[in-house]
């Protein structure tokens, strides 16, 4: 479910990008954007994290080749604001999920920092 949803968001973003930058007709992609979308689909479907995956920008493993990662980053940077116009519900849902993911990551980082601080304090107590 999550994988399909993410793929739809990426497809919408690539479609907007292709339409605005490459002057593609509605609902079609140029060869370069079609290739990028196919690459995204394959990488996302075979992600080792599966349904438990975070957004790629927060992932500890980068499945994309460096050039493809830069390409998709440019597409998302350009298409993000346009998403509010072309598909506001999808854009707002994506923004909500992003905010939720960032909160979760911050909470996990704080928990790890707290554990390390407690471990250091315990080690200091044990050392005479």
C-alpha positions as a printed Julia matrix, in Angstrom:
128×3 Matrix{Float64}:
  0.0    0.0     0.0
  2.67   2.5     1.0
  4.89   1.57   -1.93
  2.1    2.13   -4.46
  1.21   5.46   -2.83
  4.82   6.67   -3.01
  5.11   5.58   -6.63
  1.96   7.55   -7.48
  3.4   10.66   -5.82
  6.67  10.3    -7.74
  4.79   9.68  -10.97
  2.77  12.86  -10.45
  5.94  14.84   -9.71
  7.78  13.5   -12.76
  4.73  14.2   -14.94
  4.6   17.82  -13.75
  8.35  18.23  -14.25
  8.25  16.73  -17.74
  5.26  18.82  -18.76
  6.82  22.08  -17.56
 10.48  21.5   -18.41
 10.34  19.23  -21.45
  6.99  20.47  -22.83
  5.53  16.95  -22.87
  1.85  16.54  -23.59
 -0.61  15.82  -20.82
 -0.28  12.34  -19.26
  2.79  11.46  -21.36
  6.46  11.47  -20.49
  9.49  12.15  -22.64
 11.99   9.27  -22.98
 14.32  10.67  -20.28
 11.5   11.07  -17.76
 10.05   7.66  -18.66
 13.45   6.12  -17.97
 13.71   7.95  -14.64
 10.23   6.81  -13.6
 10.99   3.19  -14.54
 14.21   3.41  -12.5
 12.31   4.76   -9.48
  9.72   1.98   -9.72
 12.33  -0.76   -9.78
 14.36   0.71   -6.95
 11.34   1.3    -4.74
  9.82  -2.15   -5.3
 13.07  -3.9    -4.39
 13.91  -1.72   -1.4
 15.26  -3.85    1.47
 13.05  -1.97    3.97
  9.81  -2.79    2.11
  6.69  -1.3     3.68
  8.66  -0.01    6.69
 10.73   2.35    4.56
 11.12   6.02    5.29
 11.32   8.56    2.5
 14.47   8.13    0.45
 15.86  11.45    1.68
 15.84  10.07    5.27
 16.99   6.55    4.42
 20.3    5.23    5.8
 20.82   3.26    2.55
 20.85   5.06   -0.79
 19.63   2.65   -3.46
 19.83   5.19   -6.27
 22.95   5.82   -8.28
 24.35   9.26   -7.58
 23.27  10.75  -10.94
 19.72   9.37  -10.61
 19.51  10.63   -7.03
 20.4   14.13   -8.24
 17.86  13.86  -11.06
 14.99  12.86   -8.79
 15.99  15.5    -6.26
 15.76  18.17   -9.01
 12.38  16.81  -10.1
 11.02  16.92   -6.56
 12.43  20.35   -5.84
 10.79  21.73   -8.97
  7.49  19.81   -8.78
  6.82  20.11   -5.05
  5.25  23.59   -5.2
  3.34  22.69   -8.38
  1.82  19.68   -6.63
 -0.28  22.04   -4.51
 -1.89  23.34   -7.7
 -2.21  20.1    -9.68
 -3.0   17.63   -6.92
 -3.51  19.4    -3.58
 -4.78  16.37   -1.65
 -1.8   14.26   -2.65
  0.57  17.14   -1.87
 -0.91  17.79    1.58
 -0.9   14.08    2.39
  2.74  13.85    1.33
  3.63  16.91    3.42
  1.86  15.4     6.45
  3.72  12.11    6.03
  7.03  13.96    5.66
  6.42  15.94    8.86
  5.42  12.76   10.71
  8.58  11.0     9.51
 10.79  13.92   10.57
  9.21  13.93   14.05
  9.79  10.18   14.36
 13.44  10.54   13.34
 13.99  13.4    15.8
 12.43  11.34   18.6
 14.66   8.37   17.78
 17.77  10.57   17.72
 16.87  12.06   21.11
 16.3    8.57   22.56
 19.7    7.38   21.32
 21.39  10.49   22.72
 19.65   9.96   26.07
 20.77   6.31   26.19
 24.36   7.28   25.4
 24.3    9.94   28.11
 22.93   7.43   30.65
 25.52   4.83   29.63
 28.33   7.38   30.04
 26.98   8.37   33.45
 26.8    4.74   34.55
 30.35   4.1    33.35
 31.54   7.16   35.26
 29.88   5.86   38.46
 31.46   2.42   38.08
 34.94   3.79   37.54
 36.61   4.56   40.91
